[in-house]
Structures are given as C-alpha cells and as structure tokens.
C-alpha cells in the first residue's frame, strides 16, 4: 500500500488493492504480468549507520527490511546506546536475495569473462545478508536466525522470537519477515499455474482461480513485559500464543479438512489460554486458490464450531497479494493496526463468497469492530503451518 504504517493502515482499512504491471523484470513470456510491486523510495531512511559505499550495495530485499526496521525502531523508542550488547534477530524469508542470484547467473551466462560485481552478488545472495544489513543500518548486533519454510516463514520467525523471550533467553528481540519480487520465483508460481490469470486474487470467492504475488517487509521490536513497563513503553499488543505444525498430506496441497491448520490454531489458543469463541478476528492465509481456502475454512469451523459464526475473517492478500516468506509478518502487522484502530480489513476483491463461508463471518466491506484478540494464519508449500495470536494488553 506504501511505505510506512500510516499509509498501510489507511489502505487496508479502506480495502484498497495495490496491483500493477511488473516493472522489475520481463513478464512477456508469463501468463500473468501484474503483481503487488512496491514503489520503492529513492533513498534509504535517514539516521542509519551505513556508509555511502555500503548503501550502494544494498539490494531491494535489504532496502525493504531497512525501511521497515527503521520505522519499527522509531516507534518502539529503543535507544541504540542503551540496548543490550546482543539483540537477537529472527527473520523469515522465502526468496532472500534471489534477485542477486539471478543477476549473477545472467552475467555468468552472457559474459563469463566479465566478473565485475560478481563477488558482491554472491555475498549478497546469502540468506543472512539482509539481516546483517538491517543490524548495520540500525546500529546494533546480535545472533541471527533465518527461518525459510515457505509462506509460513514470517509467522514462524515471530513465534520463535516470542518463545525466545518467554523462556528468558533474551529481553529484546528484533523479528519479522520479508520477500522481494524475483523473476525466478514469479515464473515458478506461473509455471505451476498457481497465479490468477486476472492478476487480482479473490480469496474465498466461488470464482477464485489462483493467487497473486506481492512483496514487502514488516519488522517488530519485541520485548519482555518487564522491560516494556520499566521504560514506560507504549505496548501495541501482547503476543500470547504460537502454534506450528506440518501438513504431510501433499507437497503443495493442504489436507482437505485442514488438519494442520486446525493443529496450529489449537496449539496457539491453548498457549494463550483462550477459547476459540474469544477470537474477534482472524487474518486468514486466504490465498485465493481453490483448495487452500476451503481447507482453512474447514479448519476454522472445526476449531470453533457454531461459535465460528461470530469470528470475523478476512484475507488481506486480496489487496496486496501473497508476500510468500514475508506474508506472515506483514499480516501480523495488519492485525496490530486493526486492533489499534478498531477496524476490520475487508477481503477487498471478493464479491461472491463460496458456500462454505457461511460457517464464519467473512468481512467483505470496511467495518468497525473492537478487536481484543486477533489470530493470524500462515501456511506454506511443503506443509509448513503457523499461527500467532495477539491480544490487547491490559495493565
């Protein structure tokens, strides 16, 4: 929707869509030519600790992460000079620096004798580099953990950070997820015929015919309650539950009854100490593919039974597409924005809900609602499933 919390909150609240023709690479040989491509700012945010030379080496994925991280740090009120010597970083991604790998390959094939810039591309292609660039830009250091289990990566990174703090392994953690558009990834999904030919996905619609690819990043500053209260921090929400499970039904298709999705939601609710009926809003995985949406809908109904009809559900992928490894983190931030503003983000492009949607409250239009408890689902190829629960903090 744009760069920063404010413009995104406005866009999701209104139910805008953000799809446009891809400009980063040639899509003329693909079935689809549109995506949720970010309009990148011309410069990195001010106040970062990168030298001019380092800035010239920042790839698109790192730029997304740094923009998100700089805003997270500013809102958190964390003072770099007062941070612990080691602040762990948990980031989820699916493609990492894929575009740099593509650039390396093109140059190697087209002109093997010309090696200028190739070492930088190889170095930047490594999956930990975007996290390293984030720490350098924001002036802190700590151990880095990269989670790369497809579309559940961002949600799992948040869940792992939550557990890291819960069990006393750290007081503060930086976490989140990201993915930038890459031609190899885009062409791969297109070759699987997983992309909607129209370019705009319709999650939970009876005429849904595939997903759309997007890109983006969301970064969180997570800390223990004691740490937040000691410094008088504004607490946006409390992470209270996390669940993960593996769906062994099929490499790319979920179990028809949503077994793994049910398992992750059940585990997250148990850790939160809540009953399903207490969930006010579910930001669904909701890709817009025929089998995924049904499986998730079945899992929600199995989780809550007749109480599911009071749970508001929407898919914000209808507005920005599927951010792959970054999806879980960005959708978590949407939950926090909705909780802060007391509104529900609609499933922007859906007009004819499938019949299974009568089992829950599918949000199709902008709506106000007080959200005390929000749940976000992220499911990926290979059977990776994750659920994170956020609750309003009560002092």
Buried (B, 14 or more C-beta within 10 A) or exposed (E): BBBBBEEBBBBBBBBBBBBEEBEBBEBEEBBBBBBBBBEBEEEBBEEBEBEEEBBEBBBBBBBBBBBBBBBBBEBBEBEEEEBEEEBBBBBBBBBBBBBBBBBBEEBEEEEEEEEEBBEBBEEBBBBBBBBBBBBBBBBBBBEBBBBBBBBBBBBBBBBBBBBBBEEEEBBBBBBBBBBBBBBEBBBEBBEEEBBBEBBBBBBBBBEBBBBBBBBBBBBBBBBBEEBBEEEEBEEBBBBBBBBBBBBEBEEBBBBEBBBBBBBBBBBBBEBBEBEBEBBBBBBBBBBBBBBBBBBBBBBBBBBBEEBBEBBBBBBBBBBBBBBBBBBBBBBBBBBBBBBBBEBBBBBBBBEEBBEBBEBBBBBBEBBEBEBBBBBBBBBBBBBBBBBBBBBBBEE
